[in-house]
Amino acid sequence: MASKKKPTDLTTQILIQIRDEIRQTNERLERLERRQTDSETRLATELVALAKAVNDVRVLIIDMRQDQRRMEALEERVLHVERKVS
């Protein structure tokens, strides 16, 4: 009877070790999943900020073009007035 009990004890020990290893593996995977989620959140936040910055630059360029057109129109008017005065 003792010989039958030993394999069962060994089998139980092996199963317990396997269970413990699976738990450790699951904990590692959960940590990795949290880290990945955190990284994705940070990346998404930075991407939104970048999109806003690009849009701000776009608006500035549009404004600069409009200012340039106004400046050119004013220069034309000044030249026209100078020609009349001369």
Beta strands, then each sheet from edge to edge (+ up, - down):
end
